[in-house]
Amino acid sequence: MVKRLVTKARLRAIAPWAALSVVFVSTSVLIGLLAFVNDSQRVTIGAHAATVSPTFDGHATVDLGAVLPRLRLASNVPFGMGVNIDVQETNASNLTDLINRDALIAAQPEGEIARIQQAIQEMAVDDALAGAGSGLLVTVVVATVWAMIGYRRRRELWHLVHRHERRVEHRAIVVLVAMLITIASIFGPGRMRRVEAPPTEWTPLAKLLPELDLDARLQSVEVASGFSTTGGVGVIKTAVETYQRSTRFYGQLTDKVSGVSSQIHQPSKDETVAIQVNDRHDNIGMDPFAAAVAKAAGAKLLIDAGDDTSSGQEWELFSINSLRQHFKDFKVVAVAGNHDAGGHVKDAMRKSGFTVLDSKPVEVDGIRFLGDSDPTKTGLGSADQPGDETVDHQSKRLADIACSQPENKRISTMVVHDPSSFAATAERGCATLLLSGHLHRQVGPETKVVDGRPVTTYTNGTTGGAAYAFALGYTLRRPGEVTLITYLKGQPVGLQTVTAELTGDVTVGAYTPLSN
């Protein structure tokens, strides 16, 4: 005799668990979704504080306040997901400065786009957990009430309901009327009020500025119609022109890397290549160029010797966001420079997964590193302020740490911002390669033998092309330099510079072998 898989007894046993599962899932999804669509998060985007909130209108909408018009472009993500970005305060001193900053950051938006996506993902996870917690609570309450009523009482209620049909019908009508009144009280007033403001009309940017030749990205941008649009056409035009000059200059630089790739040293299968950047000073326009050079050289490791920003303020974290996005597949070893002081930059580096050197030897990709962030604090245009120690004290302290390492764990590479911070280690010969930035010009490589071991010191020029402490702009103020460092079994064996010239040309320096 064949036994039936589905029986009434089995259905009765499964039904309560199935019902509880439905209650849990439906409650979790409903509450989580309601929380998500009403959620928001305050973040720093570009040069502004901003509030980011998810939408389902299929657009990324940027609200620039009462003076400037709103902008939007299609998000092109599943389920019509979009985002509203309410741009708020900034530390820019005037409107022109603000417009230029925003336009230049918009020319390299990958880092800020990734930050917005991260904020949306964080809200989605938080709200999903909140929904699941609420669903679990409701499920426990339902199960508890169900158990407290008991089998006997449930059967009595069941028979009572079926014996008094009219009473049940009356109660159902009362419940239905109550539900209708509740729904009407929630949605009715808003429907009955007269709409005083017409719905927003959106004008394509290409129609607003027909005299400009817009790229594909700008072709998809729409501007909210109204006084701020018509009255601010000049401001919008200035921003677009700044954006175009920036994308044109840095885009051409990046494109030219492929033309010089044959001059870039290629590693053997046993070699590892790192790329050094430093003194970017907010110039994220150089990040695609540096990433293209790294790709052409087969690099897998990024060494950041500091001064990614100009004053270490929270609004400048777009610089770290950009670096993280362009080198997202790289391991990153970093220190903060004197213009990164304040804690925001190092915190952002750690959150981005960078290995921030802090006076402790650490091994990354088989390379033994030692270093520390600059102790000096320097703002934008302000004088140096002493930190917890002087550069001279830091130099001696790092030398003591380096020289205390056993011979089989000798420091392969020391990374600091100011070359003065590695002076004592170089003099005592306790590291093989010592890297820095800070000077905005290349110094070295210089090799000397100390106690029978070669010691090479090297200072990379400014990657951001900075003449002073601020480099964000649609062109370079000085040649922008990156250095490729080749390692074999964790030891440095060669250096090579790649430079973005003021003319827009790219030059590749000769490969310099290092002694071991």
C-alpha positions in Angstrom: 0.0 0.0 0.0 1.4 3.4 -1.1 1.5 6.0 1.7 0.3 9.5 0.9 2.9 12.1 1.3 0.3 14.8 2.0 -2.2 14.0 4.7 -4.5 16.1 6.8 -2.5 15.3 9.9 0.7 16.5 8.3 -1.0 19.6 7.0 -2.4 20.4 10.5 1.1 19.9 11.9 2.8 22.1 9.3 0.1 24.8 9.1 1.0 26.8 12.3 4.7 26.9 11.3 3.8 28.0 7.8 1.5 30.7 9.1 4.2 32.0 11.5 6.7 32.0 8.5 4.2 34.1 6.5 3.7 36.5 9.4 7.5 36.8 9.8 8.3 37.4 6.2 5.4 39.7 5.4 6.0 41.8 8.6 9.7 42.0 8.0 9.4 43.0 4.4 6.6 45.6 5.1 8.4 47.3 8.0 11.8 47.1 6.4 10.6 48.6 3.2 8.7 51.4 5.0 11.7 52.2 7.1 14.0 52.2 4.0 11.8 54.6 1.9 11.7 57.0 4.8 15.3 56.7 5.8 18.1 59.2 5.3 21.8 59.5 6.2 24.0 62.5 6.6 27.3 62.2 4.7 30.1 64.3 3.3 29.9 64.4 -0.5 32.4 66.5 -2.4 32.8 69.8 -0.7 29.5 69.6 1.1 27.6 68.0 4.0 24.6 66.4 2.5 21.6 64.2 3.4 21.1 61.2 1.2 17.7 59.4 1.1 16.6 56.5 -1.2 13.8 56.9 -3.7 12.0 54.7 -6.3 11.7 57.3 -9.0 14.6 56.0 -11.1 16.7 59.1 -10.8 19.6 60.5 -8.8 18.4 64.0 -7.9 20.6 66.7 -6.4 19.0 69.5 -4.5 21.4 72.5 -4.4 19.2 74.7 -2.3 17.2 77.8 -3.0 19.6 79.7 -5.3 20.8 77.0 -7.6 18.5 74.6 -9.5 18.0 71.0 -8.8 19.6 68.5 -11.1 18.8 64.9 -11.9 20.0 62.0 -14.1 18.7 58.5 -14.6 20.1 56.1 -12.1 19.8 53.0 -14.4 19.6 50.5 -11.5 17.0 47.7 -11.0 13.6 48.2 -9.4 13.6 52.0 -10.3 16.0 52.7 -7.3 17.0 56.3 -7.1 18.5 58.7 -4.6 17.8 62.2 -3.4 20.8 64.2 -2.4 20.0 67.3 -0.3 23.2 69.4 -0.5 23.8 71.5 2.6 26.5 73.6 4.1 30.1 74.0 2.8 33.1 75.8 3.9 33.6 77.5 0.5 34.1 81.3 1.0 32.3 82.4 -2.1 30.0 81.1 -4.8 32.6 81.1 -7.5 34.9 79.0 -5.4 32.1 76.6 -4.6 31.0 76.2 -8.2 34.6 75.5 -9.3 35.1 72.9 -6.6 31.9 71.1 -7.3 32.5 71.1 -11.1 36.0 69.7 -10.7 34.9 67.0 -8.3 32.0 66.1 -10.7 34.6 65.6 -13.4 35.9 62.6 -11.4 32.7 61.4 -9.6 33.5 57.7 -9.1 34.6 58.1 -5.5 31.5 60.1 -4.5 29.2 57.8 -6.4 30.7 54.9 -4.5 30.2 56.8 -1.2 26.5 57.4 -2.0 26.1 53.7 -3.0 27.7 52.7 0.3 25.3 55.0 2.3 22.3 53.5 0.5 23.6 50.0 1.1 24.2 50.8 4.8 20.6 52.1 5.1 19.2 49.0 3.3 21.1 46.6 5.7 20.1 48.6 8.8 16.4 48.7 7.8 16.4 45.1 6.7 17.7 44.1 10.2 15.1 46.4 11.8 12.4 44.8 9.7 13.6 41.3 10.6 13.7 42.2 14.3 10.1 43.6 14.1 9.0 40.5 12.2 10.5 38.2 14.8 8.8 40.2 17.6 5.4 40.0 15.9 5.9 36.3 15.2 6.8 35.6 18.9 3.7 37.6 20.1 1.4 35.7 17.7 2.9 32.4 18.7 2.6 33.2 22.4 -1.0 34.4 22.1 -1.8 31.3 20.1 -0.3 29.0 22.7 -1.9 30.9 25.6 -5.4 30.5 24.1 -4.9 26.7 23.8 -6.4 24.1 21.7 -9.7 23.8 23.6 -10.5 27.5 23.6 -9.6 27.8 19.9 -12.1 25.1 19.1 -14.7 26.9 21.2 -14.1 30.1 19.4 -14.2 28.4 16.0 -17.6 26.9 16.8 -18.8 30.2 18.2 -17.9 32.0 15.0 -19.6 29.4 12.8 -22.8 29.3 14.9 -23.4 33.0 15.0 -23.0 34.0 11.3 -25.0 37.3 11.7 -22.9 38.5 14.6 -19.7 37.7 12.7 -21.1 39.6 9.7 -21.9 42.7 11.9 -18.4 42.6 13.4 -16.9 42.3 9.9 -18.8 45.3 8.8 -17.7 47.3 11.8 -14.1 46.3 11.2 -14.4 47.2 7.5 -15.9 50.7 8.2 -13.1 51.3 10.8 -10.5 50.4 8.3 -12.0 52.7 5.7 -12.2 55.6 8.1 -8.5 55.1 9.1 -7.4 55.0 5.5 -9.4 58.1 4.7 -8.0 60.0 7.7 -4.5 59.2 6.5 -4.7 59.8 2.8 -7.8 61.9 2.5 -6.7 65.4 3.7 -3.7 65.4 1.4 -5.9 64.5 -1.6 -8.5 67.1 -0.7 -6.1 70.0 -0.4 -5.7 72.1 -3.5 -2.2 71.9 -5.0 -0.7 75.3 -5.0 2.6 74.5 -6.7 2.6 72.9 -10.1 4.6 69.7 -10.6 8.3 70.1 -11.3 9.2 70.3 -15.0 12.6 69.1 -16.0 14.7 70.6 -18.8 17.6 68.8 -20.5 20.9 70.5 -19.9 21.6 70.3 -23.6 18.5 72.4 -24.3 19.4 74.9 -21.5 22.9 75.3 -22.9 22.6 74.7 -26.7 25.9 76.5 -27.5 28.0 73.9 -25.5 29.0 70.6 -26.9 28.2 68.3 -24.0 29.6 64.8 -23.4 27.5 61.7 -22.9 27.3 62.1 -19.2 26.1 65.7 -19.3 23.6 64.8 -22.1 21.6 62.8 -19.6 21.5 65.6 -17.0 18.2 67.4 -16.5 17.6 70.7 -14.7 14.5 71.6 -12.7 12.7 74.5 -14.4 12.0 77.7 -12.5 13.5 81.0 -11.5 16.7 79.5 -10.2 17.2 77.8 -13.6 16.6 80.8 -15.8 18.4 83.2 -13.4 21.3 80.9 -12.8 22.1 80.0 -16.4 25.4 81.9 -16.2 26.4 80.0 -13.0 25.5 76.6 -14.6 27.4 77.5 -17.8 30.5 78.3 -15.7 30.3 75.1 -13.8 29.8 73.1 -17.1 32.8 74.8 -18.7 35.0 74.1 -15.7 33.8 70.5 -15.8 34.6 70.2 -19.5 38.1 71.7 -19.2 38.9 69.3 -16.4 37.6 66.2 -18.0 39.3 67.1 -21.3 42.7 67.7 -19.8 42.9 64.8 -17.4 41.1 62.5 -19.9 43.7 63.2 -22.5 46.5 62.6 -19.9 45.0 59.2 -19.1 44.6 58.3 -22.8 48.2 59.1 -23.4 49.4 56.4 -20.9 48.7 53.7 -23.5 51.0 55.4 -25.9 54.0 55.2 -23.6 53.2 51.8 -22.0 56.0 50.2 -24.1 58.5 52.3 -22.2 57.2 51.1 -18.8 59.2 48.3 -17.2 57.3 45.0 -17.1 57.8 42.7 -14.1 58.8 39.1 -14.3 56.5 36.5 -12.9 58.4 36.6 -9.5 58.3 40.3 -9.2 55.7 42.6 -7.6 55.1 46.2 -8.6 53.9 49.0 -6.3 53.0 52.6 -7.3 53.8 55.5 -5.1 51.6 58.6 -4.9 51.8 61.6 -2.5 51.0 65.3 -2.3 47.8 64.9 -4.3 46.3 67.8 -2.3 42.7 67.1 -3.4 43.5 66.8 -7.1 41.4 63.7 -7.8 41.8 64.5 -11.5 45.1 62.7 -11.4 43.7 59.5 -10.0 42.6 58.0 -13.3 46.1 58.8 -14.7 47.8 57.1 -11.8 45.5 54.1 -12.1 46.2 53.8 -15.8 50.0 53.9 -15.1 49.6 51.2 -12.5 47.6 49.0 -14.9 50.2 49.5 -17.6 53.0 48.4 -15.2 51.1 45.5 -13.7 51.1 47.0 -10.3 49.0 45.5 -7.4 50.1 47.6 -4.5 49.6 51.3 -3.8 51.9 53.3 -1.5 50.5 56.6 -0.4 53.0 58.9 1.3 50.5 61.5 2.5 49.1 64.9 1.9 46.0 63.6 0.1 44.2 66.8 1.2 45.0 70.4 1.8 43.7 71.0 5.4 42.6 67.6 6.7 38.9 68.7 6.9 36.0 66.3 6.7 34.7 67.9 3.5 38.0 66.8 1.8 37.3 63.1 2.3 36.2 63.0 -1.4 40.0 62.7 -2.1 40.2 59.4 -0.1 36.9 58.2 -1.7 38.4 58.8 -5.1 41.7 57.0 -4.3 39.8 54.0 -2.9 37.6 53.8 -5.9 40.3 54.0 -8.5 42.5 51.5 -6.6 39.8 49.3 -5.2 41.5 46.1 -6.3 44.9 47.2 -4.8 46.3 46.6 -1.4 47.1 50.1 0.0 49.8 51.1 2.5 49.5 54.7 3.6 50.6 57.5 5.9 49.0 60.9 6.5 50.9 64.0 5.7 51.2 67.3 7.6 48.2 68.7 5.6 46.1 65.6 6.6 46.2 66.3 10.3 43.1 66.2 12.4 42.2 62.5 12.3 39.5 62.6 9.6 41.9 61.5 6.8 43.4 58.6 8.8 39.9 57.4 9.9 38.7 57.5 6.3 41.8 55.5 5.2 41.2 52.8 7.7 37.5 52.6 6.8 38.6 52.2 3.2 40.7 49.2 4.1 44.1 50.9 3.8 47.0 49.7 6.0 47.8 52.9 7.8 51.4 52.7 9.2 51.6 53.5 12.9 55.2 52.8 13.9 54.8 49.1 13.9 56.4 46.8 11.4 53.8 45.2 9.1 54.1 42.8 6.2 51.9 43.5 3.1 52.3 41.4 -0.1 55.5 39.9 1.3 57.1 43.3 1.8 58.0 44.4 5.3 57.0 48.0 5.9 57.6 50.5 8.7 56.4 54.1 8.9 54.2 56.7 10.6 52.1 59.7 9.7 53.6 63.2 9.9 53.5 64.7 13.4 53.3 68.3 12.1 49.9 70.0 11.6 49.5 72.4 8.7 46.3 73.9 7.5 45.6 75.5 4.1 47.8 78.6 4.0 48.6 78.4 7.7 51.9 78.0 9.5 53.1 74.6 10.8 51.9 73.7 14.3 53.7 71.1 16.4 52.0 67.8 17.1 52.7 65.2 19.7 56.3 65.1 18.7 58.8 66.8 16.5 59.9 65.4 13.1 63.4 65.0 14.6 62.1 63.0 17.5 60.0 60.9 15.1 63.0 60.2 13.0 65.1 58.9 15.9 62.1 56.9 17.3 61.5 55.1 14.0 65.2 54.4 13.6 65.2 52.7 17.0 62.3 50.5 16.0 63.9 49.7 12.6 67.3 48.9 14.0 65.8 46.6 16.7 64.4 44.2 14.1 66.3 40.9 13.6 68.3 40.4 10.4 65.8 38.0 9.0 63.0 40.6 9.5 64.9 43.7 8.2 62.6 46.5 7.1 62.3 46.4 3.4 60.5 49.8 2.9 60.0 52.7 5.2 57.3 55.1 4.3 57.0 58.6 5.8 55.7 61.9 4.5 58.7 64.2 5.3 62.1 62.9 4.3 63.5 64.3 7.5 61.5 61.6 9.3 63.6 58.8 7.7 67.0 60.6 8.1 68.1 58.7 11.3 67.1 55.3 9.8 69.0 56.1 6.6 72.1 57.1 8.5 72.0 54.0 10.6 71.3 51.8 7.6 68.3 49.9 9.2 66.0 49.8 6.1 66.6 49.0 2.4 64.4 51.6 0.8 63.1 54.8 2.4 60.2 56.7 0.7 58.7 60.1 1.2 57.0 63.1 -0.4 56.4 66.6 1.0 58.9 68.5 -1.0 56.8 68.6 -4.2 59.9 67.7 -6.2 61.8 64.5 -6.9 65.0 63.8 -4.8 67.0 60.7 -5.6 67.1 57.8 -5.7 70.3 58.0 -3.7 72.0 54.8 -2.6 74.8 54.5 -0.1 76.3 51.5 1.7 76.0 51.3 5.5 77.7 48.4 7.3 77.9 46.5 4.1 74.2 46.9 3.2 72.8 49.3 0.5 70.3 51.9 1.7 68.3 53.9 -0.9 66.4 57.1 -0.1 63.9 58.5 -2.5 61.4 61.4 -2.5 58.6 61.3 -5.1 57.4 64.6 -6.6 53.8 65.9 -6.2 51.3 63.5 -7.8 48.6 66.2 -7.7 50.8 68.8 -9.5 50.6 71.1 -6.5 52.7 74.2 -6.3 51.4 75.0 -2.8 48.9 73.2 -0.6 45.9 73.1 -3.0 46.0 71.3 -6.3 42.3 70.8 -7.3 41.9 72.4 -10.7 41.3 71.8 -14.3 45.0 71.8 -15.0 48.3 71.2 -13.3 50.4 73.8 -11.4 53.5 71.6 -11.5 54.3 68.3 -13.2 52.4 65.4 -11.6 54.6 62.5 -10.8 54.1 58.8 -9.7 56.8 56.3 -9.1 56.7 52.6 -9.9 58.7 50.4 -7.5 59.6 46.8 -8.4 60.1 44.2 -5.7 61.6 40.7 -5.9 60.9 38.4 -2.9 59.9 41.4 -0.8 63.0 43.5 -1.6 63.1 46.6 -3.8 65.0 46.1 -7.1 64.0 49.0 -9.3 62.4 52.4 -9.6 60.8 54.2 -12.5 58.9 57.6 -12.7 56.0 58.5 -14.9 55.2 62.2 -15.1 52.3 64.2 -16.4 53.7 67.4 -17.8 52.1 70.8 -17.8 51.8 70.6 -21.6 49.6 67.5 -21.2 52.3 65.1 -22.4 53.4 62.0 -20.5 57.0 61.2 -20.0 58.5 58.0 -18.6 61.8 58.0 -16.8 64.5 55.4 -17.2 64.2 52.2 -15.1 66.7 52.5 -12.3 67.9 49.2 -10.8 68.6 49.1 -7.1 71.4 47.3 -5.3 70.6 44.6 -2.8 
